[in-house]
Amino acid sequence: MTSHGKLKLFLSGELFTRASVPEYRASRMSSSAVVPADGNMSEELPMYKSYKRRWYGLCALMLLNIIASWCWLTFAPISNSVAAFYHLPSESPVNWLATVILFGYGVGSVPCAFVLNRRGVKSSMLISAILLIIGNWIRVAGVKCNDGNGSFGVLMLGQVIIGLGQPFALNAPSYYTDMWYTSNSRISANALASLSNPLGGAIGQLVSPIMVTTTDRFPDMILYVAVISTLACLPALFVPARPPLPPCPSSATPKFSFSKSIKLLLHNRRFVIIFVLFSVLVGFFNSFSSLINQIMEPYGYTSNDAGIAGAVLIASGLVFAAIVSPILDRTHSFLLTIRIQIPVISICYVCLIFTQKESQQLAGPYIVSAVLGAASFSLLPVALEWVQEQVFPVSPELTSSILWVGGNFLGGIFIIIMNALKAPPNEGDPPGNMTRALIFQAVVAAAVIPLPFILGNREQTRNRRVELDAAISRLPSSPAVHHDDDDLVEI
């Protein structure tokens, strides 16, 4: 069988397009073709190249995600100070400052998917940057208007706009890594971009209590965050739209249309299972991060204690993900990781019920937060990349958008439910505790433990992009992959 015949045979699998090699070339010809000296392309496969500039774009994407999450969790660790500044009857309205971002995320994800598909990642990042800047300065108006007394409604409007801008950054990593990175580095790159979002949350958890030591410091903190956000969004202006040449065959493969992709996803059992798992666990991570101050406060913990617990949750996750992601890029043991991490995460949510003590001991909350963060963060990029391996060549912007919408929507629902389960201020032991909310969280998290074990066996869960890249690299006429050299002739 010829090399081209082998390629066509491989592409004709269960979920692959039945495209011919000429069609395969034509899909990327305008941006990725390399013209041979004799001008004859009849027997040439595309040439592949990895560019140094991909790291600049990744850093710009990381900054957008950091700012988006920082704005989301600005108020969570200082909910009591926010309620005092606006003379609110309770901290429940403050919870909505985080909840509206999660719901706004769902609304913004619909146009985000189309922007990524039709206009590319640079346009998506620019829209995110513009909305984040506008939202931050509206928040400043929300604390400075009315002769310095502020307006809670204006502050909420700023949060809504930030929520609309968040998906244009958070949904982009899978699309960006598919376009710029090879199968041996996508997990690490996706981890850096996706996990920068909770890194922003850790910054918010730490910085807000440090800066807002008294209620009158609250407006200054909002102003400083707006200035930092504006500066952090500027690098998005200079991100390249796409690589001149694809980094590997799977990046160059034509993707399904939106309509065909949606039909395939609805009938793909593995995608549906991952969607449920991702939505539930990301939803609880979002709700726990938003309510951590109110969970700990009734037991005598301070805002600083809650902020440190939130930071430990995120910092431990970032460190563990930094260790695990490069290993998974080499071993591609995605399914095994999913089957290990999900039970660990669920057990941590059960343990949270018993870690809050009136003795104000910190070891329990900090240890459980560290393990929960390590398991959750290392799982996140694996789930995003593994599901794309299963449904390839479905457009990655569609799969990541659907997963993130599920996680953020359930996060908002869980915040509402857990807030409703909170004990009244004058009832409970101690008054105002959230024990019932933590039990609800633990029961639902435990209910999803069996799901990863019905995803299928090794043959049913092949890593399709990895296999495609490996198969084409073994072809006799396979071109070499060039790394970080800028002397290729490109058209």
Order of alpha helices (4+ residues) and beta strands (2+ residues): alpha-alpha-alpha-beta-alpha-alpha-alpha-alpha-alpha-alpha-alpha-alpha-alpha-alpha-alpha-alpha-alpha-alpha-alpha-alpha-alpha-alpha-beta
